[in-house]
Amino acid sequence: MSCQELARDIVRRALEAGATDAECTISEGDEFSASVRMRELENLKEAGARGAGVRVMVGKRTGSAYTSDLTEAGLRQMVASAIELARITSEDPFAGLPEAEEFGSAGGDLRIFHDDVGELETGFKIEQAKAAESAALEFDPRITTSEGATFDSHIGGRWFANSRGFSGGYRTSSCSLSVIPVAKDGDAMERDYWFSAARSYARLERPEDIGREAARRTLRRLGARKVPTRKVPVVFEPRVARSLIDHLFEAVNGEAIYRKASFLTDKLAERIASGRLTMIDDGTMPGGFGTSPFDDEGVPSRRTVVIEGGVLASYLLNCYTARKLGLKTTGNASRGITGNASVGHGNLYAEPGSQAPEAIIASVRNGFYVTELMGFGVNIVTGDYSRGAVGLWIENGELAYPVHEVTISSTLGEMLRGVEAVGSDLEFRGSTAAPTILIGEMTVSGH
Amino acid sequence: MRVWESFFGQKFGITERDLERYLGEALSSGGDYADLYFEYLLTSSISMDESIIKGATQGVSVGVGVRVVAGERTGYAYSDDLSSERILKAARVASCIAGGPSKVESFGLEPVSIHDLYRVIPAPAEMDLAERAALVVRADRAARAYDSRVFQVQVSYADSLRYVMVASSDHAVSFDRQPMARMNVAVLAREAEGSPQRGYLGGGGRVSLDFFLKDRTPEYFAREAARQAIVQLDAVPAPAGETVVVLGPGWPGILLHEAVGHGLEADFNRKGVSAFSNRIGQQVASSLCTVVDDGAIANRRGSLNVDDEGVATHRTVLIENGVLRGYLQDKLSSRLLKMPVTGNGRRESYQHIPMPRMTNTFMLAGESDPGEIVRSVPKGVYCVNFGGGQVDITSGNFVFSASESYLIEDGQLTRPLRDATLIGNGPEALRYVSMVGNDLKLDEGIGVCGKEGQSVPVGVGIPTIKIDRMTVGGTA
């Protein structure tokens, strides 16, 4: 039986066992990972696994179960368990599957599966990792050691079926190459990393380029100092600007909105950010890590403008949160193989502006260029923002010296309103992305 | 216990002869060492939101991981099917790392002697579901009853029961049955006109359901979460810059986890990439500080009878009176460093390669009265609760985020403070510890530690301590 047939079969079993509605997800994946350290192979991992999950509705009550045991006995137990669990949950008037007319699939060639990833030979992948690490080690004598380089690849498949007639699935491929060099100068030791990731091997950056970029990033941290506490403009380079998009996602997530657990609750159609900021969620971008034909409830993926010129234009919703808020789903349902759907994002990004990153840096007389952020000091309820930061100090429009052991703080609300420039340098290395972003003022805490 | 008597022997018919055959296949291309990690995991979770039990989930996951070590190299493969053909195939894939002549000897597997730290029968996972569901209902009621300003309550309860069998080519086989349970309560409160504030508490361990009925009731977690949210309604911006920091007892021990724990994991030190590399015997903290990692404490979340490589856990002294004493070892690092194993080889699941990880990491009690410690501070910050933390083990810089803290003025706690991140440098931060309280407390049992993509449950603990200098990332 194919995975797609199995998914439909599990839905049938659930209905026979007493469910009034049911949905099934089957996921399978093959992973490969080769890591090298100091030019020698260190770890080699290769394996695959799969699992099935079912969620049943018995009236307005819901129960879920999953199993990695896809034998007759395993499936029987899973279905029985989900039905039993539905008895201990409460009636929820908003629970339920999407309506039949909401199902569908985004058109076009989404390019999320490429044969070339599965065709790569083990030896070749090891050589790629070695080449990337060697490029870093040879870049400068101060690169004295390394935490290694890793080539990962993954081939996966997901299949869905539900009792309202939806049935569909898709396969994905991805590969990535990363390097973590370590630099030493006197007593100081620093590490940094760089990586490339793509759904097709053909789109991966060259190992030598990844290694050299990782080395450059590591070297520029040597000799870092703490700076005095003060309020200054802060520039987020793309690698860290991306985290702002992640926080904004949490803040526009329908689950946080209906619970009033976001600082953006009840702000729809209001100006929440500087007019320079536009944020888009696009689940249909070809080759993207956030691309899929439909969401995890079977609703077609789509493009949603979330923030348009500083105005909050849409939340991101699945069916449940849409019903709670009296809105329509935005096709953002996300789930593992079981349980109630949560809200996820497609390819979520800040639209690029016209300024080159160099010009943004040049526009700052005295400020902080952030290249790495640490910790979890972001409170989505209040918007309070306080995180550890590493980067370079900007003096008279130039990157002057490395800085570490400081924090940057403000609130997300003030940071959004304080966006003074958005760079032209947008590129995707995952399902969220942002170009260089300049925020007018934040508190930098040092000594 | 012999293999045939074990869970995997009884349920899947696995015999000692099978294990020897799989290990033989794993070493069929040579290699120094091989092991098999069998895992059978049952999980349950129940969640309540808006006073409605919106979801309940149960699941089963079964698999085996095969590892082959040759020098510094590791080959790894796994199977979610315990049939002989699939395990032998995984063993062959893992064996490719060695690339030499077969190294098959007669094995013979002797059961490892392990602790008995959590004989919880029945485990929460084996109790009636309605009894477990009743816990979340009680917590929801108690949180709402605490104060009329509480307007959102989310409660979750989750448990698991994991059966593990580890067989290794060093002639050892171990068996463990690992129960775990926890509750979380998250609360939002607000004044009529103001913006909401949150409060949160979770806890549990390798305990029976009785723990939630007697020791730490749903009401306890609920009231504490609600109290935090109400306190935060009056919070003012935290100061920015260097100040005196007093950490309260218990969960603030996350400081140790980030500041020293990760940096002392042997893999980083073997590779010379930790800020603590080659510093054993050096003074890295004030002489008031003694820090240990102890995986052998009864019923704790971070405890294990035997680690995920089949080594019994124990107490490892990391820092003694301020002097760096030892690292946390797994089998691979201990062999390469020629140091004894410490029972810290852990993995998230059968799909993961084990590595050195913490268990329960804490600072031993000192002599100061906690009240006296606060009174000794003219101006500073007192931190009681934290969110997560993170460390860059190479530079040693670490952060941890205070979610409940107070301003200290003239030895008195005055205003509650808004969330702020604290930042320091591992090998330096503990040098500024000038007072250590007599009130050592371990955390409630909620910690999850992430490393290289693998999450494992851990514990932390600390007495009240005073740190003379640390950077606080507020805005005031």
Interface residues (C-beta under 8 A of the other chain):
Chain A: R37 E40 L41 E42 N43 L44 K45 E46 A47 A49 R50 G51 G53 T62 G63 S64 A65 Y66 T67 S68 D69 G74 Q77 M78 S81 A82 E84 L85 A86 I88 T89 S90 E91 D92 A95 T145 E147 V182 A188 M189 E190 R191 R221 A224 K226 T229 R259 K260 A261 F263 T338 G339 N340 M374 G375 F376 G377 N379 V381 T382 D384 S386 R387 G388 V390 H404 E405 V406 T407 I408 S409 S410 T443 S445 G446 H447
Chain B: I46 D49 E50 I52 I53 K54 G55 A56 T57 Q58 G59 V60 S61 V62 G63 E72 R73 T74 G75 Y76 A77 Y78 S79 D80 A90 V93 C96 I97 L129 A130 A133 F151 Q152 Q154 L188 S195 P196 Q197 R198 A238 A240 G241 E242 K271 G272 V273 A275 Q351 I353 G387 G388 G389 Q390 V391 D392 T394 S395 N397 F398 V399 F400 S401 S403 R418 D419 A420 T421 I423 G424 N425 T471 V472 G473 G474 T475
